[in-house]
Amino acid sequence: NITRSFLFGYTINFQNTGVRAQYEPEIGFDEIYVGYGNGHDEIYDEDDAQGKTIEVAVGKAIGDASLFLAMNYGPETSDDGLIRQTYTAVFGMPIGDSLSIVANGVYGHEEDAGDTRGNSTVVDGEWYGAAGYITYDHSDTASVTFRAEYLKDIGGSRLDFDGITSKKSFNQGSEDAILKSFTVTPQLLIGDHGILRVEFRRDMANHEVFSRQTMALTPNTQTAQNKNQDTVSLQYIVSF
């Protein structure tokens, strides 16, 4: 696809800064890697409280199929000490000569991520989601990929719907934030070095969080929001 999925952007550690070691054992898994780096989405870690994130992942071929499992564990940032943990599973396999599928599942949990309750305790954040990919190879040069995904943020702490201007209020802690998406991406290989892609994507939410229009003269204000958003993209890649 041209665009990244919601699961890639919101559920896992998007930026990684640190060190990683990979090992290919002769038995068991085909690859194992461990990493040690700054907190989640932390590029620089210059504070006295040097919170770090540990990542562990394994991959294994199962016949023509493949399985990948990954875990990240550590503080969200270097100075809050609150633990965020994410788990990711990816399974892919071919079906016949022209069809292949990929399934992706994620789960995340973060301490004290939500709004404060009446008794002054803070709600933990929790989210999970799944995505499915189907690629059909029409020929050696033409293919199309379909993607469907679902992401649920229990209590809404991860997606922060209450921080987005919308038609209605969103009560973080008592309401769940849900995102869905469907994407179709035809692809054409051009010569030995070119890849042309066209993509249609429809995003859907259970709340009005997509901007319908932003006024250029008043950048701090937005018009009414929408529960759906359609995007058309064109991409051309040249490798050399």
ChimeraX attribute file (.defattr): number of C-alpha atoms within 10 A of each C-alpha:
attribute: neighborCount
match mode: 1-to-1
recipient: residues
	/A:1	20
	/A:2	17
	/A:3	12
	/A:4	8
	/A:5	18
	/A:6	19
	/A:7	21
	/A:8	11
	/A:9	11
	/A:10	15
	/A:11	24
	/A:12	22
	/A:13	21
	/A:14	11
	/A:15	12
	/A:16	18
	/A:17	17
	/A:18	15
	/A:19	10
	/A:20	14
	/A:21	10
	/A:22	13
	/A:23	12
	/A:24	13
	/A:25	10
	/A:26	8
	/A:27	7
	/A:28	11
	/A:29	16
	/A:30	16
	/A:31	17
	/A:32	19
	/A:33	15
	/A:34	17
	/A:35	17
	/A:36	19
	/A:37	19
	/A:38	25
	/A:39	31
	/A:40	26
	/A:41	15
	/A:42	20
	/A:43	13
	/A:44	11
	/A:45	17
	/A:46	10
	/A:47	9
	/A:48	8
	/A:49	12
	/A:50	15
	/A:51	22
	/A:52	20
	/A:53	26
	/A:54	19
	/A:55	20
	/A:56	18
	/A:57	18
	/A:58	20
	/A:59	20
	/A:60	16
	/A:61	15
	/A:62	13
	/A:63	7
	/A:64	9
	/A:65	15
	/A:66	16
	/A:67	18
	/A:68	18
	/A:69	17
	/A:70	19
	/A:71	20
	/A:72	23
	/A:73	22
	/A:74	23
	/A:75	23
	/A:76	24
	/A:77	21
	/A:78	22
	/A:79	15
	/A:80	12
	/A:81	16
	/A:82	15
	/A:83	19
	/A:84	25
	/A:85	23
	/A:86	21
	/A:87	20
	/A:88	21
	/A:89	18
	/A:90	18
	/A:91	19
	/A:92	20
	/A:93	17
	/A:94	15
	/A:95	14
	/A:96	7
	/A:97	8
	/A:98	13
	/A:99	16
	/A:100	17
	/A:101	18
	/A:102	18
	/A:103	18
	/A:104	17
	/A:105	19
	/A:106	22
	/A:107	21
	/A:108	22
	/A:109	20
	/A:110	22
	/A:111	17
	/A:112	16
	/A:113	21
	/A:114	22
	/A:115	19
	/A:116	14
	/A:117	10
	/A:118	7
	/A:119	6
	/A:120	8
	/A:121	11
	/A:122	15
	/A:123	18
	/A:124	18
	/A:125	21
	/A:126	23
	/A:127	24
	/A:128	19
	/A:129	21
	/A:130	20
	/A:131	21
	/A:132	18
	/A:133	18
	/A:134	18
	/A:135	20
	/A:136	17
	/A:137	16
	/A:138	11
	/A:139	9
	/A:140	9
	/A:141	12
	/A:142	15
	/A:143	18
	/A:144	19
	/A:145	19
	/A:146	19
	/A:147	20
	/A:148	19
	/A:149	21
	/A:150	20
	/A:151	24
	/A:152	20
	/A:153	24
	/A:154	22
	/A:155	24
	/A:156	25
	/A:157	24
	/A:158	21
	/A:159	21
	/A:160	15
	/A:161	23
	/A:162	17
	/A:163	11
	/A:164	16
	/A:165	18
	/A:166	20
	/A:167	13
	/A:168	12
	/A:169	13
	/A:170	20
	/A:171	14
	/A:172	22
	/A:173	20
	/A:174	11
	/A:175	14
	/A:176	19
	/A:177	24
	/A:178	19
	/A:179	21
	/A:180	20
	/A:181	20
	/A:182	18
	/A:183	22
	/A:184	21
	/A:185	21
	/A:186	18
	/A:187	21
	/A:188	17
	/A:189	16
	/A:190	14
	/A:191	9
	/A:192	9
	/A:193	10
	/A:194	13
	/A:195	17
	/A:196	15
	/A:197	18
	/A:198	17
	/A:199	20
	/A:200	18
	/A:201	20
	/A:202	15
	/A:203	18
	/A:204	19
	/A:205	19
	/A:206	13
	/A:207	21
	/A:208	21
	/A:209	24
	/A:210	19
	/A:211	17
	/A:212	14
	/A:213	12
	/A:214	14
	/A:215	10
	/A:216	9
	/A:217	7
	/A:218	8
	/A:219	8
	/A:220	8
	/A:221	12
	/A:222	16
	/A:223	13
	/A:224	16
	/A:225	20
	/A:226	18
	/A:227	16
	/A:228	19
	/A:229	16
	/A:230	13
	/A:231	11
	/A:232	12
	/A:233	12
	/A:234	11
	/A:235	12
	/A:236	14
	/A:237	11
	/A:238	11
	/A:239	7
	/A:240	5
